[in-house]
Amino acid sequence: MVFLLEVIRVIARHVFTTKRVSTADSLYGAVCIYLLTGVFFAHTYFLINLIAPNSYGCSTSLCAGHLDSAFQNGVDIYYSFVTLTTMGYGDVVPLSPFAGMIAVLEAIIGQMYVAIVVARLVGLYLLEAEQKETRS
């Protein structure tokens, strides 16, 4: 988890602070950060369920009755990305207050990140278009 946080930090610093990054590089970096954030939270959910069993409930055949083994088989990644994108199917749900708090944090980060990245990319695009216009 620490490794994932460090990779996210390095990519974010490169994407959001470097002035000489092309729009395509910014887009690829932004997508990487979003995906790595989902994987980070998946590991967090796995760790929460490992430390405090029955922190999550599952009402679908994804879990096959045993959420502990399902989290080992990728349901944690599924739940993380459903939460990050705020789709919220409701088939896997947090049962403990701490698990719910982490899920809400992920949903807020997911929505704020998308809003910030779209605003930055639009700004970069407009800046590049303006610079091309002044050169012509």
C-alpha positions as CSV (number, residue, x, y, z in Angstrom):
1,M,0.0,0.0,0.0
2,V,2.9,2.3,0.8
3,F,4.4,1.5,-2.6
4,L,1.1,2.4,-4.4
5,L,0.9,5.7,-2.5
6,E,4.4,6.6,-3.5
7,V,3.8,5.7,-7.2
8,I,0.6,7.8,-7.1
9,R,2.5,10.7,-5.6
10,V,5.3,10.6,-8.2
11,I,2.9,10.4,-11.1
12,A,0.7,13.2,-9.7
13,R,3.7,15.4,-9.1
14,H,4.8,14.9,-12.7
15,V,1.3,15.4,-14.2
16,F,0.1,18.3,-12.1
17,T,3.2,20.4,-11.5
18,T,5.4,20.0,-14.6
19,K,4.8,22.7,-17.1
20,R,6.3,20.9,-20.0
21,V,4.0,17.9,-20.1
22,S,2.0,17.3,-23.2
23,T,-1.8,16.9,-23.0
24,A,-1.5,13.3,-23.9
25,D,1.0,12.6,-21.2
26,S,-1.2,14.4,-18.7
27,L,-4.2,12.3,-19.8
28,Y,-2.3,9.0,-19.5
29,G,-0.9,10.0,-16.1
30,A,-4.3,11.0,-14.9
31,V,-5.8,7.7,-15.9
32,C,-2.9,5.8,-14.2
33,I,-3.5,7.8,-11.0
34,Y,-7.2,7.0,-11.1
35,L,-6.7,3.3,-11.6
36,L,-3.9,3.1,-9.0
37,T,-6.2,4.9,-6.5
38,G,-8.8,2.1,-7.1
39,V,-6.2,-0.6,-6.5
40,F,-5.0,1.2,-3.3
41,F,-8.5,1.3,-1.9
42,A,-9.0,-2.4,-2.9
43,H,-6.0,-3.3,-0.8
44,T,-7.4,-1.1,2.0
45,Y,-10.7,-3.0,1.9
46,F,-8.9,-6.3,1.9
47,L,-6.9,-5.2,4.9
48,I,-10.0,-4.0,6.8
49,N,-11.8,-7.3,6.2
50,L,-8.7,-9.2,7.2
51,I,-8.3,-7.3,10.5
52,A,-12.1,-7.0,11.3
53,P,-14.0,-9.9,9.6
54,N,-17.6,-9.3,8.7
55,S,-16.9,-5.6,7.9
56,Y,-18.6,-6.1,4.6
57,G,-21.8,-7.8,3.5
58,C,-22.5,-9.4,0.1
59,S,-25.8,-10.2,-1.4
60,T,-24.8,-11.6,-4.7
61,S,-23.3,-14.8,-6.2
62,L,-20.0,-13.0,-6.5
63,C,-19.3,-13.9,-2.9
64,A,-20.6,-17.4,-3.0
65,G,-21.5,-17.2,0.7
66,H,-17.9,-16.5,1.9
67,L,-16.8,-12.9,1.6
68,D,-13.4,-13.6,3.1
69,S,-12.4,-15.9,0.2
70,A,-14.2,-13.7,-2.3
71,F,-12.1,-10.7,-1.3
72,Q,-9.0,-12.9,-2.1
73,N,-10.5,-13.6,-5.5
74,G,-10.9,-10.0,-6.6
75,V,-14.2,-8.9,-5.2
76,D,-12.3,-6.2,-3.3
77,I,-11.1,-4.7,-6.6
78,Y,-14.7,-4.9,-8.0
79,Y,-16.1,-3.2,-4.9
80,S,-13.3,-0.5,-4.9
81,F,-14.0,0.5,-8.5
82,V,-17.8,0.5,-8.1
83,T,-17.3,2.8,-5.1
84,L,-14.6,5.0,-6.8
85,T,-16.9,5.6,-9.8
86,T,-19.9,6.0,-7.4
87,M,-22.0,3.5,-9.3
88,G,-22.9,1.8,-6.1
89,Y,-24.7,-1.4,-7.2
90,G,-25.3,-2.4,-3.5
91,D,-24.3,-6.0,-3.8
92,V,-21.3,-5.5,-1.6
93,V,-21.9,-3.1,1.3
94,P,-19.9,-1.9,4.3
95,L,-21.3,-3.1,7.6
96,S,-18.9,-1.5,10.1
97,P,-18.7,2.2,10.6
98,F,-15.0,2.3,9.7
99,A,-15.5,0.4,6.5
100,G,-18.4,2.8,5.6
101,M,-16.2,5.8,6.3
102,I,-13.4,4.5,4.0
103,A,-16.0,3.8,1.3
104,V,-17.3,7.4,1.5
105,L,-13.8,8.7,1.4
106,E,-13.1,6.8,-1.7
107,A,-16.3,8.0,-3.4
108,I,-15.5,11.6,-2.6
109,I,-11.9,11.3,-3.8
110,G,-13.2,9.6,-7.0
111,Q,-15.6,12.4,-7.8
112,M,-13.3,15.3,-6.8
113,Y,-10.4,13.8,-8.8
114,V,-12.5,13.5,-12.0
115,A,-13.7,17.1,-11.6
116,I,-10.2,18.4,-11.0
117,V,-8.6,16.4,-13.8
118,V,-11.2,17.4,-16.4
119,A,-10.8,21.1,-15.4
120,R,-7.0,20.8,-15.7
121,L,-7.1,19.1,-19.0
122,V,-9.6,21.6,-20.5
123,G,-7.3,24.4,-19.2
124,L,-4.2,22.8,-20.8
125,Y,-6.1,22.3,-24.1
126,L,-7.2,26.0,-24.1
127,L,-3.7,27.2,-23.3
128,E,-2.2,25.1,-26.1
129,A,-4.8,26.4,-28.5
130,E,-4.1,30.0,-27.5
131,Q,-0.4,29.5,-27.9
132,K,-0.8,28.0,-31.3
133,E,-3.1,30.9,-32.3
134,T,-0.5,33.6,-31.2
135,R,2.3,31.8,-33.1
136,S,0.3,31.9,-36.3
